[in-house]
């Protein structure tokens, strides 16, 4: 079962510096006061991105539909 903080990034997502980031499963750490979402791939790789570029993992969505 996936953690509620697990997210994917939409294609061609850029970080706060304007660089494209790797398509992968990330963990949503927080959303700061300025509106950037902090996501981490692991303990060493983190990015600030626009929260609109995040998607919940499909497995999570299927689980939430099944639970209802």
Secondary structure as GFF3:
##gff-version 3
##sequence-region A 1 68
A	DSSP	beta_strand	6	9	.	.	.	ID=ss1
A	DSSP	beta_strand	25	31	.	.	.	ID=ss2
A	DSSP	beta_strand	36	40	.	.	.	ID=ss3
A	DSSP	beta_strand	46	50	.	.	.	ID=ss4
A	DSSP	three_ten_helix	51	53	.	.	.	ID=ss5
A	DSSP	beta_strand	54	56	.	.	.	ID=ss6
A	DSSP	alpha_helix	58	67	.	.	.	ID=ss7
###
